[in-house]
Amino acid sequence: MTQATISAATQEAIKQAIVAEGTAKSRWVKTTDLLVNDGIKSTMLKSTKTGENNKLRAQVKSIIVSTFSKADQSLLAKETKSLSDTAKAEKRRLIQETGRYLSLIEGKLASAEKADEPEDSEGSVKTELQKIQEMLDKVVTKLTNLEDAQFDVVQTIKNIKAVKGSMPAV
């Protein structure tokens, strides 16, 4: 049995794939943080029978479609009846891809929401004030670990601790 070796080009491709994966993860974190800051919740992206989420879903879908090539966007805009069988299949694939990305965004947002929920290790019910206190503690921890901040982190942490101190102890 011969020993296989990895070429330099393959090694570089592996490195680039790993870096791209890390970059993609950080971009998703940023995206979900921005969605949360905009007041968007994962439940707002779910399809409903009443259609209450249709406007927001349409907005997200249009953002997704804007990332497609001009030819794909043009194909999506055409009436399905007027297309050839291969074009219909391609349009169906693009619609499915749009739905996949919408589901991906919804899932990433749901995961971020779940991660931000206060953990309850004892199974006891926590008051809203206790939940707020825990969230403020998490904010302080995140600020402490923040790198290359464009603001005074120390002063911000002091401000958060002052807010926390103004609330009754739990």
C-alpha positions in Angstrom: 0.0 0.0 0.0 1.4 3.4 -1.0 1.4 6.4 1.2 -0.7 9.2 -0.3 0.4 12.8 0.2 -1.6 16.0 0.0 -0.5 18.4 -2.6 0.3 22.0 -1.8 -2.8 23.2 -3.8 -5.0 20.8 -1.8 -3.5 22.0 1.5 -4.2 25.6 0.5 -7.8 24.7 -0.4 -8.3 23.1 3.0 -7.0 26.1 4.8 -9.2 28.4 2.7 -12.2 26.2 3.4 -11.6 26.4 7.2 -11.1 30.1 7.1 -14.3 30.6 5.0 -16.2 28.4 7.5 -15.1 30.6 10.4 -15.9 33.7 8.5 -19.4 32.4 7.6 -20.1 31.6 11.2 -19.2 35.1 12.4 -21.3 36.6 9.6 -24.3 34.5 10.7 -23.8 35.7 14.3 -23.7 39.3 13.1 -26.7 38.7 10.9 -28.8 37.2 13.7 -27.7 39.9 16.1 -28.8 42.6 13.6 -32.1 40.8 13.0 -32.7 40.7 16.8 -31.8 44.4 17.0 -34.4 45.1 14.3 -37.0 43.3 16.5 -37.3 40.3 14.2 -38.1 36.9 15.9 -37.9 33.5 14.2 -41.7 33.1 14.7 -42.1 36.2 12.5 -40.6 34.4 9.6 -42.8 31.3 9.8 -45.5 30.8 7.2 -49.0 31.1 8.7 -52.4 30.3 7.5 -53.6 33.8 8.2 -50.7 35.3 6.2 -49.7 37.7 9.0 -46.0 37.1 8.3 -46.2 37.4 4.5 -44.9 40.9 4.2 -41.7 40.2 6.2 -41.2 36.8 4.5 -41.5 38.5 1.1 -38.9 41.1 2.2 -36.5 38.4 3.2 -37.1 36.4 0.0 -36.4 39.5 -2.1 -33.1 39.9 -0.3 -32.3 36.3 -1.0 -33.3 36.6 -4.6 -31.1 39.7 -5.0 -28.0 37.4 -4.3 -28.9 35.3 -7.4 -27.5 36.1 -10.8 -29.4 38.4 -13.1 -30.3 35.5 -15.3 -31.8 33.6 -12.4 -33.7 36.7 -11.2 -35.1 37.1 -14.7 -36.2 33.5 -14.8 -37.9 33.8 -11.4 -39.8 36.9 -12.7 -41.2 35.1 -15.8 -44.6 33.4 -15.9 -44.1 29.7 -15.3 -46.6 28.7 -18.1 -44.5 30.4 -20.7 -41.3 28.5 -19.8 -39.8 25.3 -21.4 -39.7 22.2 -19.2 -36.0 22.7 -18.4 -36.6 26.3 -17.5 -39.5 25.3 -15.3 -37.3 22.8 -13.5 -34.6 25.5 -13.0 -37.2 28.0 -11.7 -38.5 25.3 -9.3 -34.9 24.7 -8.1 -34.5 28.5 -7.5 -37.7 28.7 -5.6 -36.6 25.8 -3.4 -33.3 27.4 -2.9 -35.0 30.6 -1.8 -37.1 28.6 0.7 -34.0 26.8 1.9 -32.2 30.1 2.7 -35.4 31.5 4.4 -35.5 28.4 6.6 -31.8 28.7 7.3 -32.2 32.3 8.4 -35.2 31.3 10.5 -33.2 28.5 12.1 -30.2 30.6 12.9 -32.5 33.2 14.5 -34.2 30.5 16.5 -30.9 29.2 17.7 -29.7 32.7 18.7 -33.0 33.2 20.6 -32.6 29.9 22.4 -29.0 30.7 23.3 -30.1 34.1 24.8 -32.7 32.5 27.0 -31.6 32.4 30.7 -30.7 28.9 31.6 -32.6 27.4 34.5 -30.4 24.7 36.1 -32.7 23.9 39.0 -36.0 23.8 37.0 -37.5 26.6 39.2 -39.4 29.4 37.7 -37.5 32.7 37.5 -39.0 36.1 37.8 -38.7 38.6 35.0 -36.3 40.6 37.3 -34.1 37.5 37.7 -34.0 37.0 34.0 -33.1 40.6 33.4 -30.3 40.4 36.0 -28.9 37.2 34.2 -29.1 38.9 30.8 -27.2 41.9 32.2 -24.5 39.5 33.6 -24.2 37.9 30.1 -23.9 41.4 28.5 -21.1 42.3 30.9 -19.3 39.0 30.1 -19.7 39.5 26.3 -18.4 43.1 26.7 -15.4 41.8 28.7 -14.5 39.4 25.8 -15.1 42.0 23.1 -12.0 42.8 20.9 -11.4 46.0 18.9 -14.3 47.8 20.4 -15.0 51.3 19.0 -16.2 52.6 22.3 -15.2 52.7 26.0 -15.9 49.1 27.2 -15.0 49.9 30.8 -17.4 52.8 31.0 -20.1 50.8 29.4 -19.6 47.9 31.9 -19.8 50.5 34.7 -23.1 51.8 33.3 -24.6 48.3 33.0 -23.5 47.6 36.6 -25.1 50.8 37.7 -28.4 49.8 36.0 -28.2 46.4 37.6 -27.5 48.0 41.0 -30.6 50.2 40.6 -32.8 47.2 40.6 -33.8 45.3 43.7 -31.6 42.4 44.6 -32.9 38.9 43.6 
